[in-house]
Amino acid sequence: MASKIAAQMYTVRDFTKTAQDLSETLRKIRKIGYQAVQMSAIGAMNGDKPEVSAKDGRKMLDDNGLKCIATHRPWESYMEHTDFEIDFHHQLGCDFTAIGMMPESYRKEGSKGFSRFAKDCQPLIQRLKAAGIRFGYHNHDLEFQRVSTGKTLYDILIEEGGPDLTLELDVYWADHAGVNPVRIFERCPGRIPVIHVKDKTFVEGEGPVQAPIGEGNLDWDGLISAFEKAKVEWVAVEQDICRRDPFDCFKASYDFLIARGV
């Protein structure tokens, strides 16, 4: 069975600012063994006049034997330029996109804002769905704040967003907030097509830091079993901060997951 491990390009965002850098970075990722990537925070593809179009990006992916399995795109573009986003994802060959963080206009309202977001995104979800693209929400730790009802902000997304609002669960940030990610997998089987994974370790004098998978303290045997039961399609390796060369971190995480049959 083919691996379902992807490289989240945010990890190597400093190496994607030009077309040449992006091409070389994709080559390195494929050489490690990855067969898929999440296209996020790619400088050469951002801005009003990007050096690399979605069509160009697709060719780079194809040239390196890679598939784009997810993106993060700006909320304003989803809402104000939906047709462009649909075309962008079709050209890229990608059928899943997620918002990377709750927009400030909603976040500042707390639970009311999360409820409003869950409602406001429904027309967008249906337009994307009709075009064969799923829409998801990527969490950090703030979503696990408890509100006056006793629920968390993440509960609001799960319950009020409906089944078509999928979840791009970042297991590190859930754990960082004191939540066992396994419980989320058990609660939302089939609704979590893509997850983000990184490990957490403790460094003397610094406290908790992000680490390649297998070099920290997260329970990977339990997590792997849980996300397989939840029918997760893709496992995207991501480190927001790397304490050594990010490509080496990518390799360490990939080798660890491959050794465990992911």
C-alpha positions in Angstrom: 0.0 0.0 0.0 1.3 3.5 -0.9 2.3 5.8 2.0 -0.2 8.4 3.1 2.5 10.7 4.4 2.7 14.3 3.1 5.2 17.1 3.7 3.5 20.3 4.9 5.4 23.0 3.0 5.0 25.6 5.8 8.0 23.8 7.4 10.3 24.9 4.6 8.6 28.3 3.9 12.0 30.0 3.8 13.0 27.8 0.9 10.1 28.5 -1.4 10.3 32.3 -2.0 11.3 32.0 -5.7 10.4 29.6 -8.5 13.9 28.1 -8.5 13.9 27.6 -4.7 10.5 26.0 -4.9 11.6 23.6 -7.6 14.7 22.6 -5.7 12.7 22.2 -2.4 10.2 19.9 -4.1 13.1 17.8 -5.5 14.6 17.4 -2.0 11.2 16.4 -0.5 10.7 13.7 -3.2 14.2 12.5 -2.7 13.5 11.9 1.0 10.6 9.7 0.0 7.5 11.8 0.3 4.9 11.3 -2.5 2.6 14.2 -1.5 2.8 17.8 -0.1 0.5 20.4 1.4 1.0 23.6 -0.5 1.0 26.4 2.2 3.0 29.5 2.8 4.8 29.3 -0.6 6.2 32.8 -1.3 6.6 32.2 -5.0 2.9 31.5 -5.3 1.6 34.3 -3.1 0.9 38.0 -3.8 -1.0 39.8 -6.6 1.5 38.8 -9.3 3.0 35.4 -8.1 6.0 34.1 -9.9 4.5 30.6 -9.9 0.9 30.1 -10.9 -1.2 27.1 -9.9 -0.6 25.6 -13.4 3.2 26.1 -13.0 3.0 24.6 -9.5 1.2 21.6 -10.8 3.9 21.0 -13.4 6.6 21.3 -10.7 4.7 18.7 -8.7 4.3 16.4 -11.7 7.9 16.7 -12.6 8.9 15.5 -9.1 6.3 12.8 -8.8 4.4 14.6 -6.1 0.7 15.2 -5.4 -0.8 18.2 -3.7 -3.2 16.9 -1.0 -4.1 20.1 0.8 -3.7 23.9 0.9 -4.1 26.8 3.3 -5.6 29.9 1.6 -6.6 33.3 2.9 -10.2 33.6 4.3 -10.8 36.8 2.2 -9.9 35.0 -1.0 -12.2 32.1 -0.2 -15.1 34.4 0.4 -14.5 37.2 -2.1 -12.9 35.2 -4.9 -14.5 31.8 -4.7 -14.4 31.1 -8.4 -10.7 31.9 -8.5 -10.0 29.5 -5.6 -12.0 26.7 -7.3 -10.0 27.2 -10.5 -6.7 27.4 -8.5 -7.4 24.1 -6.8 -8.5 22.4 -10.0 -5.3 23.5 -11.8 -3.2 22.4 -8.8 -5.0 19.0 -8.8 -6.0 19.4 -5.1 -9.4 18.5 -3.6 -9.0 19.7 0.0 -8.3 23.2 1.4 -8.4 24.5 4.9 -8.3 27.8 6.7 -5.1 27.9 8.8 -6.5 30.0 11.7 -9.8 31.6 12.8 -9.8 35.1 11.3 -9.4 37.9 13.9 -12.8 39.4 13.1 -14.4 36.1 14.4 -11.8 35.2 17.0 -12.2 38.5 19.0 -15.9 37.6 19.6 -15.1 34.3 21.4 -17.8 31.7 21.3 -20.2 34.1 19.4 -17.6 34.5 16.7 -17.0 30.8 16.4 -20.7 30.3 16.0 -20.9 33.0 13.4 -18.0 31.5 11.5 -19.6 28.1 11.5 -22.7 29.7 9.9 -20.9 32.1 7.5 -18.8 29.4 5.9 -21.7 27.1 4.9 -22.4 28.7 1.5 -18.7 28.6 0.7 -18.5 24.9 1.8 -21.4 24.0 -0.5 -19.9 25.9 -3.5 -16.6 24.2 -3.0 -18.3 20.8 -2.5 -20.2 21.2 -5.8 -16.8 21.7 -7.5 -15.3 18.6 -5.8 -13.3 20.4 -3.2 -13.6 19.8 0.6 -13.2 22.7 3.1 -11.6 22.2 6.5 -10.5 24.0 9.6 -6.9 23.8 11.0 -6.6 24.3 14.8 -4.0 25.6 17.1 -4.4 25.5 20.9 -6.8 28.5 21.3 -9.7 26.5 20.0 -9.7 24.4 23.1 -10.6 27.3 25.5 -13.7 26.5 27.5 -16.6 29.0 27.4 -19.4 29.7 29.8 -21.5 26.7 28.6 -18.6 24.4 29.6 -17.9 23.5 25.9 -14.8 24.4 24.0 -14.6 26.6 21.0 -13.7 23.5 19.0 -16.9 21.9 20.2 -18.8 24.8 18.5 -17.0 24.1 15.2 -17.8 20.4 15.4 -21.4 20.8 16.4 -22.5 23.9 14.5 -20.3 23.5 11.5 -22.0 20.3 10.4 -20.4 17.3 8.8 -19.3 19.1 5.7 -17.0 21.4 7.7 -14.1 18.9 7.9 -11.3 19.1 10.5 -7.6 19.3 9.7 -6.6 18.3 13.2 -3.2 19.4 14.4 -2.4 16.8 17.0 0.5 18.7 18.5 -1.6 21.8 19.3 -4.5 19.7 20.7 -2.0 18.0 23.0 -0.4 21.3 23.9 -3.8 22.5 25.0 -4.2 19.5 27.3 -6.6 17.6 25.0 -6.0 14.0 24.1 -6.2 13.9 20.2 -7.4 10.3 20.4 -10.7 11.5 21.8 -11.2 13.8 18.8 -10.5 10.9 16.4 -13.0 8.8 18.2 -15.6 11.5 18.1 -15.2 12.5 14.4 -14.5 9.4 12.3 -14.5 10.1 8.6 -14.5 13.9 9.2 -10.8 14.3 9.5 -9.3 13.8 6.0 -5.9 15.4 6.8 -4.0 15.8 10.0 -0.8 17.7 10.9 1.8 15.9 13.0 4.9 17.0 14.9 6.3 15.9 18.2 6.8 17.7 21.5 9.9 17.4 23.6 11.4 19.4 26.5 14.7 21.2 26.4 16.4 22.2 29.6 16.0 25.9 30.2 13.5 26.3 27.3 10.5 24.1 28.2 8.4 22.4 25.5 9.6 22.7 21.9 8.6 21.1 18.6 10.5 18.1 17.4 10.6 15.6 14.5 8.2 12.7 15.1 9.7 10.0 17.3 12.1 12.4 19.0 9.6 13.7 21.6 7.0 12.5 24.1 3.7 12.1 22.1 2.2 8.6 22.1 2.6 7.7 18.5 1.5 4.1 18.8 -1.8 5.3 20.3 -2.2 8.2 17.8 -1.4 6.0 14.7 -4.0 3.4 15.8 -6.6 6.1 16.5 -6.2 8.1 13.2 -6.2 4.9 11.2 -9.5 3.9 12.8 -10.8 7.4 12.1 -10.1 6.9 8.4 -7.6 9.8 8.1 -6.5 10.0 4.5 -3.3 12.0 4.7 -0.8 12.6 7.5 1.0 15.9 6.9 4.4 16.3 8.6 4.8 19.9 9.9 7.2 21.7 12.2 6.5 25.4 12.7 10.0 25.8 14.2 12.9 23.5 13.5 16.0 23.4 15.7 18.1 22.0 13.0 17.9 21.7 9.2 14.2 21.4 8.3 14.9 18.9 5.5 16.7 16.7 8.1 13.6 17.1 10.3 11.4 16.0 7.4 13.5 12.9 6.9 13.5 11.9 10.5 9.7 12.2 10.7 9.2 10.4 7.5 11.5 7.5 8.4 9.8 7.1 11.8 6.3 7.0 10.3 7.3 4.7 7.5 8.8 2.3 10.0 5.4 2.1 11.7 3.6 1.4 8.5 1.9 4.8 7.9 
